[in-house]
C-alpha cells in the first residue's frame, strides 16, 4: 500500500499544484488590475461561496466514506442514483435559501458586493455538481482523471476570466463568471467518467443510505462551518471594524501563505484518504495504523520545511506577487503558514473518528476552536487590525490540533513519527538559516533571489536528511524509479 500511496500522491500533485500555481499567478494579476477595496469585496464573495459549498459538503464526504463498502457489496448503481438525487435536491434547497437571505440583507450591502454575492450563488450550483462527481473519481482512485478535471477548472477559470476582463469589461465579477463557464464546459465529460449514464429524470432515494450519510456527514458540515469561522470569518470582522482596504491587504498575503501550505495538506489528504478507508474496511486496524504513521512521516518531511521556507522568504514573496499597496501584509505570513500546517497535521488525527463514524467529535473540536477565534477577533481586531486576525487564527488552529490529539486517542491510537519530526526540525532550521543569508545577501532581482534560495535551500534540507539517515534504501529506490518514469513520459511528450 505504501507504493500505491506514493503513486497516487504523484498523480494527485497536478490536481493541487496546478490550482495552487494558478492561484498564485492570479494574485499578482488581480492585485495589479483591481484596488484593495475591489479585492476585498471579491474575497467576501468567495468566503460566502465557501459557506455554501461547506453546507453541501456532506455529500462529497459521504461518497468518499461509503463508496468502498458499496463497491465491495456490488451495489454501486444504488449508490450513484442516491447520491445524484440527493445532490440535486440539496443544491436546489441551498440555492433558494441563499437567494432569500441575500434579498433580506440587500439594503445593508454595497451594490457591488451584492452583485458579486449573487453571482457566487451561481458558482455554487455548478461547482457543487463538479465536487460530487470528482469525489467519485477520488473514491475510485482515478487520480489521473481527478487531476485532469481539477486542473482544467483552475486553468479554464482564469483564462476565461482574463478574456472577459480584457475584451469585455475590466470588472472583478468576471473572476466568478470564469469559474461558471469553465465548469459548465467540462461537467458533461466529468459526469460520464465519474458515474456513467445515470438518468436524472428517475430520482431514487435509498433512505437507509441517506440516513447513514447524513449521520456521518452533517456533523462534519457543522464542523466545517466552524472551520469556516476559523479561516474566513475574520474578513467579515475586519470589514466591520477596519474597512474593505484592510480586508484586501490581509486577504492577499493570507491567500498566498495559506494556499501554499494547504496545497501540500490537500495532496496528502486526497492521496491517503481513500486508501486509508479501503485499508480499514478490508485489512483492519493494524495495517491502518502502519499506513497512517508512514503517511504522517511523509507529510512532516514535505510540509514543515515549506512552512519554514515561506516564513523566511515572506517579504520578497509578497513583494513579487502583489502590488505596492499590498506589500505591508507580509507580516502575517509566519502566523498563517504555521496555522495552515497545524490544520494539515490535525487531519492525521481525524482518522479514528472517521473509521468509527464518530464525526461529532470533529464537529466539537472545530466549534470550540471557532468560538475562541471569534472571541479573540472581536477583542483584538478593532485595535490591532489584520495582524491580530492572523495571530488569533494561529492560536485557534493550535487549540484545534491539541483537542484532536487528545480526543482521537479514545478511538484509535497510532505511533506518531517523533523521530522523523526531530530530524525534520533540525534540517528545516539549518535550511532556514541558509535561505535567510542567501536572500538577504544577493543583490540581483527578487525573482532570481527567490529561485536560488529555494533551490539551494531544498538541496541543503534533503542533504541533511540523508546524512541523518531519515530515508530507507527502499524509499530512495522507489523515488528513483518514479523519477525515471516521469522523465520517460516527458521525453515521449516532447
Beta strands, then each sheet from edge to edge (+ up, - down):
end
